[in-house]
């Protein structure tokens, strides 16, 4: 996944971090009654 994101962004894959976790038995997601996705990006403008 990191390689695909890096390719799309035109940057080195070493500059991309991807983490995943589960919500086992926590709320509707953990009980498999729902789904969730979250993304965070930090962008830095370079002169």
MOVENKA-V552330 format. One record per pair of residues at least 12 apart in sequence whose ideal C-beta (glycine too) atoms are under 10 Angstrom apart, sorted by the first residue. I is the first residue (numbers start at 1). J is the second residue. D is the distance in whole Angstrom. If there is no record, write none. Layout:
# MOVENKA-V552330
{{I J D} {I J D}}
This chain:
# MOVENKA-V552330
{{1 16 8} {1 18 5} {1 20 9} {2 14 9} {2 15 9} {2 16 4} {2 17 7} {2 18 5} {3 16 8} {3 18 10} {4 16 9} {4 18 10} {5 17 10} {5 18 7} {5 41 10} {9 41 9} {9 43 10} {17 42 10} {19 40 10} {23 36 7}}
